[in-house]
Amino acid sequence: PKGVCVLEHAEYQPGSPVYSSKCQNCVCTDRRDNATQLNVIACTHVPCNTTCSPGFELVDAPGECCKKCQQTHCIITRPGQQSLVLKPRDMKSDPLNNCTFFSCVKIHNQLISSISNITCPDFDPNTCVQGSITLMPNGCCRKCVPRIETSVPCAAIPVMREISHNGCTALVSMNDCSGSCGTFAMYSAEAQGLDHKCSCCREQRTSQREVTLRCPDGGALRYTYTHVDSCLCQDTLCELPTQRRARRSLPLGVAPGRG
């Protein structure tokens, strides 16, 4: 015996590294195998990562010795606050600011996080009826019942709104029609009663616009929607309240139910 290790007709001196496979680290030892009279080759598995960074998870990698870290969540870091973890297609508002939204989308097998801010129309609380200020459905912008003398005229108000179609989404800037219009009730001598006039703030001109929606599989989808270009007060039908039937007057001294 020469006191060596042998692997595939190659000799290795004790202490020398022995290449067995890419998944193992092997070395020739001083120990001898009594059956073969050759030194024993000791092997250990290549060390693998057992943990991943936040937002990543270990997944199988075909043809590789170790699992690899693959991104499964978006991690949004906020100074002085706890990091926000979002799954693909998730959208959450900032706990400290309802006007800020965080989202996570998958584009070309890559997760991308984004931050969106809602732009609110100008708001003056001095023009509101006291105690009528509330939040709009988006939880960010304020609204109120305006005072009659300071009512905001009908106009196109810019808003940010999410468009969704077949699971694909996009945040789009569009217009809403909002404001007061001339509505009143007044006595009409000609009609011998009250004359009503109602008007509502509606779209005047619209146009068709295209937007690119982002899909969960990383693809994109072109989508056409109706955009409000301008708004105008337009006449509409007033709903009259149901009037009670007037009770018939009876002559003095005549009891009801008698001729």
TORBADO-650682 format. One line per field, with one value per residue (C-alpha): residue number from 1; residue in one letter; x, y, z. Coordinates in Angstrom, 3 decimals, decimal comma. Last residue first. Example, Ala and Ser with C-alpha at 12.3 -4.5 7.8 and 13.67 -1.06 7.14 Angstrom:
residues 2
pos [2:1] .
code [S:A] .
u [13,670:12,300] .
v [-1,060:-4,500] .
w [7,140:7,800] .
//
This chain:
residues 259
pos [259:258:257:256:255:254:253:252:251:250:249:248:247:246:245:244:243:242:241:240:239:238:237:236:235:234:233:232:231:230:229:228:227:226:225:224:223:222:221:220:219:218:217:216:215:214:213:212:211:210:209:208:207:206:205:204:203:202:201:200:199:198:197:196:195:194:193:192:191:190:189:188:187:186:185:184:183:182:181:180:179:178:177:176:175:174:173:172:171:170:169:168:167:166:165:164:163:162:161:160:159:158:157:156:155:154:153:152:151:150:149:148:147:146:145:144:143:142:141:140:139:138:137:136:135:134:133:132:131:130:129:128:127:126:125:124:123:122:121:120:119:118:117:116:115:114:113:112:111:110:109:108:107:106:105:104:103:102:101:100:99:98:97:96:95:94:93:92:91:90:89:88:87:86:85:84:83:82:81:80:79:78:77:76:75:74:73:72:71:70:69:68:67:66:65:64:63:62:61:60:59:58:57:56:55:54:53:52:51:50:49:48:47:46:45:44:43:42:41:40:39:38:37:36:35:34:33:32:31:30:29:28:27:26:25:24:23:22:21:20:19:18:17:16:15:14:13:12:11:10:9:8:7:6:5:4:3:2:1] .
code [G:R:G:P:A:V:G:L:P:L:S:R:R:A:R:R:Q:T:P:L:E:C:L:T:D:Q:C:L:C:S:D:V:H:T:Y:T:Y:R:L:A:G:G:D:P:C:R:L:T:V:E:R:Q:S:T:R:Q:E:R:C:C:S:C:K:H:D:L:G:Q:A:E:A:S:Y:M:A:F:T:G:C:S:G:S:C:D:N:M:S:V:L:A:T:C:G:N:H:S:I:E:R:M:V:P:I:A:A:C:P:V:S:T:E:I:R:P:V:C:K:R:C:C:G:N:P:M:L:T:I:S:G:Q:V:C:T:N:P:D:F:D:P:C:T:I:N:S:I:S:S:I:L:Q:N:H:I:K:V:C:S:F:F:T:C:N:N:L:P:D:S:K:M:D:R:P:K:L:V:L:S:Q:Q:G:P:R:T:I:I:C:H:T:Q:Q:C:K:K:C:C:E:G:P:A:D:V:L:E:F:G:P:S:C:T:T:N:C:P:V:H:T:C:A:I:V:N:L:Q:T:A:N:D:R:R:D:T:C:V:C:N:Q:C:K:S:S:Y:V:P:S:G:P:Q:Y:E:A:H:E:L:V:C:V:G:K:P] .
u [-126,485:-124,771:-121,338:-119,537:-121,708:-123,241:-123,327:-120,975:-120,718:-118,081:-114,678:-113,336:-109,910:-107,085:-105,455:-101,859:-99,225:-96,643:-93,324:-92,404:-89,382:-87,616:-86,661:-83,217:-81,678:-77,924:-75,105:-71,881:-68,754:-65,645:-63,255:-64,694:-62,705:-64,408:-62,174:-60,133:-57,837:-54,486:-53,225:-49,695:-47,962:-46,122:-48,313:-50,294:-51,301:-50,409:-53,001:-51,909:-54,346:-56,357:-58,654:-62,135:-63,453:-66,160:-67,842:-70,575:-70,507:-73,059:-73,710:-77,445:-80,313:-83,783:-86,491:-89,728:-92,862:-95,125:-98,801:-101,365:-99,652:-99,757:-99,241:-96,077:-94,650:-90,963:-88,870:-85,141:-82,138:-79,263:-76,167:-73,580:-70,261:-68,705:-68,095:-65,296:-62,092:-59,393:-55,864:-55,298:-53,938:-53,633:-54,953:-55,098:-57,348:-59,596:-60,129:-59,354:-59,073:-57,894:-58,851:-56,897:-59,085:-59,225:-62,407:-64,326:-66,563:-70,029:-69,808:-68,636:-71,343:-70,321:-73,678:-75,478:-72,990:-71,312:-72,126:-68,714:-65,840:-62,360:-59,832:-58,031:-60,359:-60,947:-64,685:-64,513:-63,911:-66,391:-66,987:-70,646:-70,161:-70,565:-71,837:-68,754:-67,127:-64,706:-63,448:-61,674:-60,717:-58,701:-59,087:-57,147:-54,136:-53,836:-50,253:-48,903:-45,888:-44,610:-43,146:-41,762:-41,682:-39,807:-41,053:-41,399:-43,536:-45,132:-46,892:-46,771:-48,669:-48,315:-50,907:-50,526:-53,505:-54,575:-51,435:-50,201:-51,294:-50,100:-52,694:-52,397:-52,435:-51,651:-51,329:-48,161:-47,872:-46,933:-44,653:-44,360:-41,210:-41,789:-41,395:-38,577:-37,864:-40,228:-38,920:-41,257:-40,620:-42,346:-43,067:-42,115:-38,494:-36,547:-33,689:-32,076:-32,156:-28,822:-27,059:-28,328:-29,757:-33,309:-33,388:-35,895:-37,236:-36,047:-38,083:-37,473:-39,322:-36,996:-33,534:-33,162:-32,268:-30,826:-28,116:-26,253:-22,925:-21,547:-22,151:-19,251:-16,884:-14,164:-11,981:-10,456:-6,882:-6,429:-5,774:-9,015:-10,583:-8,701:-9,703:-6,935:-7,353:-4,895:-7,631:-8,140:-10,539:-14,056:-16,381:-19,675:-22,395:-20,099:-19,200:-16,239:-13,224:-10,641:-8,809:-5,334:-4,759:-3,479:-2,096:-4,518:-4,194:-6,382:-7,884:-11,474:-10,827:-7,794:-6,607:-2,960:-0,858:1,187:0,000] .
v [64,834:63,306:61,605:64,657:66,921:70,016:73,068:75,172:74,039:71,368:71,909:68,971:67,649:68,329:65,221:64,912:65,819:63,271:65,086:66,304:64,785:67,398:66,348:67,457:70,567:70,535:72,267:71,664:69,504:69,160:66,504:63,453:60,368:57,187:54,090:52,044:49,235:47,981:44,985:44,328:41,139:40,378:37,420:39,580:42,035:45,713:47,834:50,212:53,094:54,303:57,292:57,847:61,379:63,177:66,586:68,084:65,673:66,392:68,826:68,804:71,229:71,342:73,963:73,729:75,918:76,016:76,560:78,560:77,497:81,028:82,615:80,537:80,272:79,334:76,183:76,206:74,392:76,275:74,076:73,117:71,343:68,081:66,317:63,788:63,813:61,203:60,301:56,564:53,838:50,622:47,072:43,672:40,976:40,811:44,590:46,958:50,766:52,425:56,063:59,258:62,379:65,658:67,761:68,931:71,863:72,822:75,943:75,794:77,124:80,227:81,930:78,653:77,356:74,203:70,774:69,226:67,338:66,292:64,255:61,224:58,404:57,508:57,513:61,313:62,455:64,558:68,250:69,007:70,347:74,013:74,469:74,804:77,780:78,429:74,856:75,824:72,816:72,825:69,516:66,538:64,928:61,296:60,003:56,764:54,711:51,758:48,313:46,085:42,293:40,757:37,902:40,272:42,697:41,613:44,425:45,654:48,734:51,478:54,242:57,755:60,063:58,062:59,205:57,637:54,052:54,492:52,918:49,389:47,789:44,116:42,874:40,864:40,413:43,389:43,716:47,227:48,020:49,402:53,162:55,658:55,971:53,795:50,668:48,952:45,216:43,592:39,893:36,550:37,182:33,951:32,686:29,566:25,930:24,183:21,625:23,017:21,192:22,335:25,153:24,420:27,481:29,387:32,546:36,273:39,369:39,758:38,350:34,603:31,826:28,320:29,096:26,008:24,445:21,937:18,474:16,802:14,145:11,923:9,824:6,817:5,731:2,537:-0,996:-2,027:-4,021:-2,442:1,077:3,360:6,631:9,411:11,366:12,429:15,374:15,895:18,933:17,779:19,280:19,932:16,262:14,049:16,344:15,298:17,880:16,782:16,125:12,600:12,288:11,690:9,063:9,038:5,854:7,066:7,894:6,569:7,735:7,281:5,326:3,488:0,000] .
w [5,827:8,837:9,046:10,464:12,591:11,066:13,356:11,248:7,674:6,949:5,269:3,262:4,452:1,974:0,432:1,560:-1,017:-2,142:-2,535:-6,036:-7,738:-9,847:-13,381:-14,608:-16,089:-16,710:-14,809:-16,743:-16,579:-18,783:-20,127:-18,348:-19,446:-20,676:-20,565:-23,044:-21,859:-23,164:-21,212:-19,906:-18,827:-15,580:-14,635:-12,162:-14,942:-15,358:-17,152:-19,914:-20,368:-23,339:-23,454:-24,886:-24,588:-22,647:-22,878:-20,705:-17,740:-15,026:-12,160:-11,507:-12,122:-10,661:-11,110:-9,182:-9,556:-6,519:-7,021:-8,943:-12,173:-13,567:-10,167:-9,699:-6,185:-5,977:-5,568:-6,302:-7,808:-9,462:-9,496:-6,868:-7,401:-8,545:-11,846:-11,394:-13,448:-14,083:-12,964:-13,339:-11,024:-13,029:-12,688:-14,415:-12,905:-15,962:-15,813:-12,925:-12,999:-9,756:-9,214:-8,655:-8,686:-10,613:-10,082:-13,173:-12,244:-10,960:-8,857:-5,222:-2,904:-0,955:-0,436:0,040:2,571:1,447:2,905:3,385:1,757:2,792:0,789:2,201:3,184:-0,479:0,247:0,903:4,468:6,443:7,223:8,081:11,646:10,661:7,107:4,942:3,165:6,049:5,732:2,480:0,341:-2,878:-4,694:-3,327:-5,025:-3,963:-3,597:-5,023:-3,854:-5,882:-5,231:-7,983:-7,940:-10,879:-13,031:-16,012:-13,965:-10,681:-8,810:-5,197:-3,996:-1,381:-1,056:0,376:1,021:4,082:5,925:9,180:8,484:4,849:2,610:1,337:-2,118:-2,731:-6,332:-5,436:-1,646:0,508:3,555:5,085:7,073:10,573:10,903:11,503:7,796:5,734:4,002:1,562:1,215:-1,750:-1,319:-2,917:-3,953:-4,489:-2,320:-3,764:-2,690:-2,747:-4,915:-8,206:-11,224:-10,495:-7,893:-5,123:-3,271:-0,176:0,529:-0,029:1,253:4,247:3,407:3,209:5,651:5,403:2,864:1,794:2,863:0,278:1,668:3,490:2,186:3,688:1,322:3,127:2,477:0,509:1,888:0,111:2,937:5,825:4,675:5,891:7,785:6,909:5,053:1,415:1,211:-0,180:-0,455:-1,956:-4,183:-7,144:-7,207:-6,224:-6,461:-3,883:-1,787:-0,571:3,135:2,506:-1,066:-3,924:-6,676:-9,804:-11,275:-10,734:-7,084:-5,171:-1,755:-0,810:1,701:-0,947:0,000] .
//
